[in-house]
Amino acid sequence: MAADAPYPLRQALRLTGLSRRFLDSLVEQGLLGSTDGARFSHQDVVVGRTAKALRDAGVPPRKVLQALRHVKESLADGPLSGARLRPHAGGVELHTADQRLDAHTGQALLPFDGEPDETGKAGVQPLQPSPEHDAGHWLREAMRLEASDSAAAEAAYRRVIATDVCCAAAYINLGALLCEARRCEEAVALYEQALDRCEPTALVHFNRATALEDVGRPHQAVAAYERALALDPALADAHYNLGVLLEKLGDHPGSLRHLNAYRRQSR
């Protein structure tokens, strides 16, 4: 396996939280570096997480793909993983050093969604740096740093959690970073902390389950996958992982049930 593409498909799905269908769409559109859809780089994972965050914010899949395609074309030699993208009015905006742009068209966004600025003239609203205590700032910074400095990214994710104790994305991404560094026991503890402190989410249970598999606690992983599916029965990847795990544990009827559910949802 190439050194710059260390993640197989299953791990890429786990790290990004994307469905197999949507990850395949990113590959087909040339938005990820993987040419065969089987191996992915760290930058691919960062792009996938950005796409997942936009989808979670309610941006339709078509608009996510359109925005990512346009931004990639506009960046020339720059990596797509370095783009700062945020949901905006049902679409996506791109933040540069001094502008907010419509990621679908490249057009500058006016201040306050088109209202005039303080001088009475319409213009581009400069991007104001987020205050250090703002969790959103540290979350964006952590995602940006993942491609170049995992230690700094970890520190930034921990600042997010210190500021917003129930930021599920920070727990999920930090836990994935810890598992990548073979610190899966720490990841399990982190996910359990999230479940103790916050409203449980399917993805936190799902990521805890994969970490439990990695540390050799399969029966606890089964229970965690089942909790994820109780919260989100349409979580196809949980059906797949649980089906594979149950097969290993000798529960063939249970395995078949979940693998069939995965196939139905992946059509």
C-alpha positions as CSV (number, residue, x, y, z in Angstrom):
1,M,0.0,0.0,0.0
2,A,1.4,3.4,-0.9
3,A,2.8,5.5,1.9
4,D,0.7,8.5,0.9
5,A,-2.5,6.5,0.9
6,P,-2.5,4.6,4.2
7,Y,-6.2,4.1,4.8
8,P,-8.2,1.2,3.3
9,L,-11.8,1.8,2.4
10,R,-13.3,0.5,5.6
11,Q,-11.1,2.8,7.7
12,A,-11.8,5.8,5.5
13,L,-15.5,5.2,6.0
14,R,-15.0,5.0,9.7
15,L,-12.8,8.1,9.9
16,T,-15.0,10.3,7.8
17,G,-18.4,9.1,9.0
18,L,-19.7,9.1,5.3
19,S,-21.9,6.5,3.8
20,R,-20.3,4.2,1.2
21,R,-22.5,5.7,-1.5
22,F,-21.4,9.3,-0.8
23,L,-17.7,8.4,-0.5
24,D,-18.0,6.7,-3.9
25,S,-19.5,9.8,-5.3
26,L,-16.5,11.9,-4.1
27,V,-14.2,9.4,-5.7
28,E,-16.1,9.4,-9.0
29,Q,-16.1,13.2,-9.1
30,G,-12.3,13.2,-8.7
31,L,-12.6,15.0,-5.3
32,L,-10.5,12.5,-3.5
33,G,-7.0,11.4,-4.4
34,S,-7.9,7.7,-4.5
35,T,-8.2,6.5,-8.1
36,D,-9.5,3.0,-7.3
37,G,-11.8,3.8,-4.4
38,A,-9.8,1.4,-2.2
39,R,-7.0,3.5,-0.6
40,F,-7.2,7.0,0.8
41,S,-4.7,9.6,2.0
42,H,-4.9,11.7,5.2
43,Q,-5.9,14.7,3.0
44,D,-8.7,12.5,1.5
45,V,-10.0,11.9,5.0
46,V,-9.9,15.6,5.8
47,V,-12.0,16.4,2.7
48,G,-14.4,13.6,3.5
49,R,-14.9,15.0,7.0
50,T,-15.6,18.5,5.5
51,A,-18.2,16.9,3.2
52,K,-19.7,15.1,6.2
53,A,-19.9,18.4,8.2
54,L,-21.6,20.1,5.4
55,R,-24.1,17.3,5.0
56,D,-24.8,17.3,8.7
57,A,-25.5,21.0,8.5
58,G,-28.3,20.3,6.0
59,V,-26.5,21.0,2.7
60,P,-27.9,18.7,0.0
61,P,-25.4,16.1,-1.4
62,R,-25.6,17.7,-4.9
63,K,-24.6,21.1,-3.6
64,V,-21.8,19.6,-1.5
65,L,-20.4,17.9,-4.6
66,Q,-20.9,21.1,-6.7
67,A,-19.1,23.3,-4.2
68,L,-16.2,20.9,-3.7
69,R,-15.7,20.6,-7.5
70,H,-15.7,24.3,-8.0
71,V,-13.4,25.0,-5.1
72,K,-11.0,22.3,-6.3
73,E,-10.9,23.8,-9.8
74,S,-10.3,27.3,-8.4
75,L,-7.4,26.2,-6.1
76,A,-5.0,25.3,-8.9
77,D,-2.2,23.5,-7.1
78,G,-3.5,24.1,-3.6
79,P,-5.0,21.1,-1.7
80,L,-8.7,20.8,-1.3
81,S,-8.2,19.7,2.3
82,G,-6.9,23.2,3.1
83,A,-10.1,25.0,2.0
84,R,-12.2,26.6,4.7
85,L,-15.8,25.7,3.8
86,R,-19.0,26.5,5.8
87,P,-22.7,26.0,5.2
88,H,-24.5,29.2,4.1
89,A,-28.1,29.7,3.2
90,G,-28.6,26.1,2.0
91,G,-25.3,26.1,0.1
92,V,-21.6,26.5,0.9
93,E,-19.4,29.5,1.4
94,L,-15.6,29.5,1.0
95,H,-13.5,31.7,3.4
96,T,-10.2,33.1,2.1
97,A,-7.8,35.4,3.8
98,D,-10.0,38.4,3.3
99,Q,-13.2,37.3,1.6
100,R,-16.3,35.2,1.9
101,L,-17.2,33.6,-1.5
102,D,-20.0,31.5,-2.8
103,A,-18.3,28.2,-3.2
104,H,-20.7,27.2,-6.0
105,T,-20.0,30.2,-8.2
106,G,-16.9,32.0,-6.9
107,Q,-18.9,35.2,-6.4
108,A,-18.1,37.4,-3.4
109,L,-20.8,37.4,-0.7
110,L,-21.9,40.8,0.4
111,P,-21.8,41.7,4.1
112,F,-24.8,40.5,6.1
113,D,-26.1,38.5,3.1
114,G,-26.3,41.5,0.8
115,E,-27.0,44.4,3.2
116,P,-24.8,47.5,2.8
117,D,-21.8,47.9,5.1
118,E,-21.4,50.7,7.7
119,T,-20.4,53.1,5.0
120,G,-23.6,52.5,3.1
121,K,-21.8,50.8,0.2
122,A,-22.2,47.2,-0.7
123,G,-18.9,45.3,-0.6
124,V,-17.1,42.2,0.5
125,Q,-17.2,41.5,4.2
126,P,-13.6,40.7,5.4
127,L,-13.3,37.5,7.3
128,Q,-12.9,38.5,10.9
129,P,-10.7,36.2,13.0
130,S,-12.7,34.2,15.5
131,P,-11.9,34.9,19.2
132,E,-9.8,32.3,20.9
133,H,-12.7,31.2,23.1
134,D,-14.9,30.4,20.2
135,A,-15.3,26.6,19.8
136,G,-16.1,26.9,16.1
137,H,-12.7,28.6,15.5
138,W,-10.8,25.8,17.2
139,L,-12.8,23.1,15.4
140,R,-12.0,24.6,12.0
141,E,-8.4,25.0,13.1
142,A,-8.2,21.4,14.3
143,M,-9.6,20.1,11.0
144,R,-7.1,22.2,9.0
145,L,-4.1,21.0,11.1
146,E,-4.9,17.3,10.7
147,A,-3.2,17.2,7.3
148,S,0.1,18.7,8.6
149,D,0.4,18.5,12.4
150,S,-1.6,15.8,14.3
151,A,-0.3,16.9,17.7
152,A,-1.5,20.5,17.1
153,A,-4.8,19.2,15.8
154,E,-5.2,17.1,18.9
155,A,-4.5,20.1,21.1
156,A,-7.1,22.2,19.1
157,Y,-9.7,19.5,19.4
158,R,-9.2,19.4,23.2
159,R,-9.7,23.2,23.3
160,V,-13.0,22.8,21.4
161,I,-14.1,20.3,24.1
162,A,-12.9,22.6,26.9
163,T,-15.0,25.4,25.3
164,D,-18.0,23.4,24.2
165,V,-18.3,20.2,26.2
166,C,-20.9,18.7,23.9
167,C,-19.3,19.3,20.5
168,A,-19.9,15.8,19.0
169,A,-17.7,16.5,16.0
170,A,-14.7,17.3,18.2
171,Y,-15.1,14.0,20.1
172,I,-15.5,12.0,16.9
173,N,-12.6,13.5,15.1
174,L,-10.3,13.5,18.1
175,G,-11.1,9.9,18.8
176,A,-10.3,9.0,15.2
177,L,-7.0,10.8,15.5
178,L,-6.2,8.8,18.6
179,C,-7.0,5.5,16.9
180,E,-4.8,6.4,14.0
181,A,-2.0,6.9,16.5
182,R,-2.8,3.4,18.0
183,R,-4.2,5.1,21.1
184,C,-7.5,3.4,20.8
185,E,-8.0,2.8,24.5
186,E,-7.8,6.6,24.9
187,A,-10.3,7.0,22.2
188,V,-12.7,4.6,23.9
189,A,-12.4,6.7,27.1
190,L,-13.0,9.9,25.2
191,Y,-16.2,8.5,23.5
192,E,-17.4,7.4,26.9
193,Q,-16.7,10.8,28.3
194,A,-18.9,12.2,25.4
195,L,-21.7,9.8,26.3
196,D,-21.5,10.8,30.0
197,R,-21.5,14.5,29.3
198,C,-23.8,15.0,26.3
199,E,-26.9,13.8,24.5
200,P,-25.9,10.5,22.9
201,T,-25.5,10.4,19.1
202,A,-25.4,7.5,16.8
203,L,-22.0,8.5,15.4
204,V,-20.4,8.6,18.9
205,H,-21.7,5.1,19.6
206,F,-20.6,4.0,16.1
207,N,-17.0,5.4,16.6
208,R,-16.8,3.9,20.1
209,A,-17.8,0.5,18.6
210,T,-15.0,0.6,16.1
211,A,-12.5,1.6,18.7
212,L,-13.7,-1.2,20.9
213,E,-13.1,-3.6,18.0
214,D,-9.6,-2.2,17.7
215,V,-8.7,-2.9,21.3
216,G,-10.1,-6.4,21.2
217,R,-13.4,-6.0,23.1
218,P,-15.8,-7.4,20.4
219,H,-18.9,-8.1,22.6
220,Q,-18.8,-4.5,23.9
221,A,-18.5,-3.4,20.3
222,V,-21.6,-5.3,19.4
223,A,-23.6,-3.5,22.1
224,A,-22.2,-0.1,20.9
225,Y,-23.2,-0.8,17.3
226,E,-26.7,-1.8,18.5
227,R,-27.0,1.5,20.4
228,A,-25.9,3.4,17.3
229,L,-28.6,1.6,15.3
230,A,-31.2,2.2,17.9
231,L,-30.6,5.9,17.5
232,D,-30.3,5.8,13.7
233,P,-31.6,2.6,12.1
234,A,-30.5,3.9,8.7
235,L,-26.8,4.0,9.6
236,A,-25.7,1.7,6.9
237,D,-22.0,1.4,8.0
238,A,-23.1,0.3,11.4
239,H,-25.1,-2.5,9.9
240,Y,-22.1,-3.6,7.8
241,N,-19.6,-3.5,10.6
242,L,-22.0,-5.3,13.0
243,G,-22.7,-7.9,10.3
244,V,-19.0,-8.6,9.8
245,L,-18.3,-8.7,13.6
246,L,-21.2,-11.1,14.3
247,E,-20.0,-13.4,11.6
248,K,-16.6,-13.5,13.4
249,L,-18.4,-14.2,16.7
250,G,-20.3,-17.1,15.2
251,D,-23.8,-15.4,15.1
252,H,-24.6,-16.2,11.5
253,P,-28.3,-15.3,11.5
254,G,-27.5,-12.0,13.2
255,S,-24.7,-11.3,10.7
256,L,-27.0,-12.1,7.7
257,R,-29.7,-9.8,9.1
258,H,-27.4,-6.8,9.4
259,L,-25.6,-7.4,6.1
260,N,-28.9,-7.6,4.3
261,A,-29.9,-4.3,5.9
262,Y,-26.7,-2.8,4.7
263,R,-27.3,-4.0,1.2
264,R,-30.8,-2.6,1.2
265,Q,-29.7,0.8,2.4
266,S,-26.7,1.0,0.0
267,R,-28.7,0.5,-3.2
